[in-house]
Amino acid sequence: MNHTFHIPVLGLGYSIDTPLKIAKYGISSVVSIVDDELTERMRKFHSEKNNKKYIPIEKKTEDSRALRITAYLNLLNNLVNQQFEILKQGVFEAGSDLSRYFDLLPDTSSLKKMFTSMLEMTDVEQKKSAENALKSAIKPGAIDVNIMSKVDKANYNTADEYLGDDYTDALAAMRGFANSEVNSAVIISAGLNPRLYTYMEKCAAFYPDPAGQISKSIILKVSDFRSATIQAKMLAKKGLWISEFRVESGLNCGGHAFATEGFLLGPILEEFKEKRTELYLELHSIYHAALTAKGISPEINPIQRITAQGGIGTADEHQFLINHYQLDAAGWGSPFLLVPEATNVDDVTLNNLVNAEQDDFYISNSSPLGVLFNNFKNSSIEQQRLERIEKGRPGSPCTKKFLCTNTEFTALPICTASRAYQHQKIKQLKAQGLSESAYQQQFDAITEKICLCEGLCASAYLKNDMLKPKENKAVSICPGPNLAYFSGKYSLKEMVSHIYGRVDLLGSIDRPNLFINELNLYIDYLKKDISNQLNELSAKKAKYFIKFKEQLLQGITYYQELIPELKRQSNIAITEMQQRLKQAENSLADCKI
């Protein structure tokens, strides 16, 4: 891997076809395969755009979800390979895609150095030989996919009969990936799903061939070392190898935010660094025994990478994480929402993001999953939500039903963002005879939920002029809080150059270090959680808060001890960081439990 960054999954539609835009340059990205209606429509769009035959896979077709996902991934794979072959056949001249491939690489890359050296050659034969060597050494970026393991809705036929475990959303999506032609990885996020892991054991693509090669690898997105170990062991016992632990900040990231119990990114990465070899050996022992029991004898030891993502904003931070924690790469997500060459953000939303203030990005309870969700105040779906409340019709029509989990009022699960659910819940609320303030508080909590199934796809449809008549055009977008410090529309070259320190897109903007940003997010989260529990603070919850606070204080101590190393490896303002850590410590001291 020549690049030291990847683009994580961005909502549903924002990175749905990112590989078609950047994979030919050797940059890896992640596609969400949660929404098979989206993948099917994007398959039609890109098939027609590239003069490929398109045969629709209807929703009523047996196993349509898996078949649609497989077909879309196969199309992506085919088109990326086609683009890459055209790139390789190009010439080394200014502005060509071939030269751009090497221009985008970090200056420390051996390929970049070979490229620079080749440009300076004067001997024709020597230069031709160097050009051929460079063309042979490059490869496209990976078309990785993301599955939220707990977004695993049960599915029923037209007679409301359960189709069986193999046809739940997560398992069908996994089958769609496993049956595809892409040689890439599935990123499993959003927690542990034993049923999904059991299904993966049946998929031959995850096992090594006689030469020890695995065509489909597994990446585990985690927020702490303990949960990573537990899940990795479960999979290793089934003969499934984790090729990468992708450590994500609990709160300083985009999309859903899974807050840890006060464990901060720095200390978490330190634990991975200290225990990396020990973890590898333990997992490999379990994995090897499981494969042996299955009659599989791999000839080579599998690799295991560790990467991190969430809130990285400068080249200094990027390089420090890689150097100090011995990471293999780092993820840059939300900033790429401002790069039209790489992602699908419609013009209105893009302009709103460019002109946004820091307070416009906030952590909300708007997700129907009941998990914290990074929201954007100026999104059109937020405006639509308020308009519907004003008209006395809160909630959304539920057309896709991916997040239907609630059976409080119905036999079959419905979504808490739906009009059907909110109507029943508000009716129930009115019957309780609450005070005006208590009623309003609960009313706001009910109606805060938004439709992510449509909202996270709308921007892709708008940008590509794919919106159907009468289809909802309200956009939901979920950038991480770090996006507040970026305020422009950038080219791919500008953003990549920023990551590698060739340009500075932030200039003189006053932006705290990523560790400080995350720390403050956790302190605010803790204070808000405590204030919400003051009237009914149980002993169990009080114990949780005390542990949470202790972890944050330990994190502050860790960062104070890390300052000399930060000073040695980066241009960080040491005095300012010391002051911010002291402020955080004082803020926690004022936090009474």
PyMOL commands that set and color helices and strands:
alter all, ss='L'
color gray80, all
select helices_A, chain A and resi 18-25+36-49+64-88+97-104+110-119+124-137+165-167+169-178+194-200+204-206+225-236+265-293+315-324+334-338+347-354+358-360+380-390+419-430+436-447+452-463+481-485+492-499+514-536+539-569+574-589
alter helices_A, ss='H'
color red, helices_A
select strands_A, chain A and resi 5-6+29-32+143-148+185-189+217-222+242-248+256-257+305-309+329-331+361-364+372-376
alter strands_A, ss='S'
color yellow, strands_A
deselect
rebuild
show_as cartoon
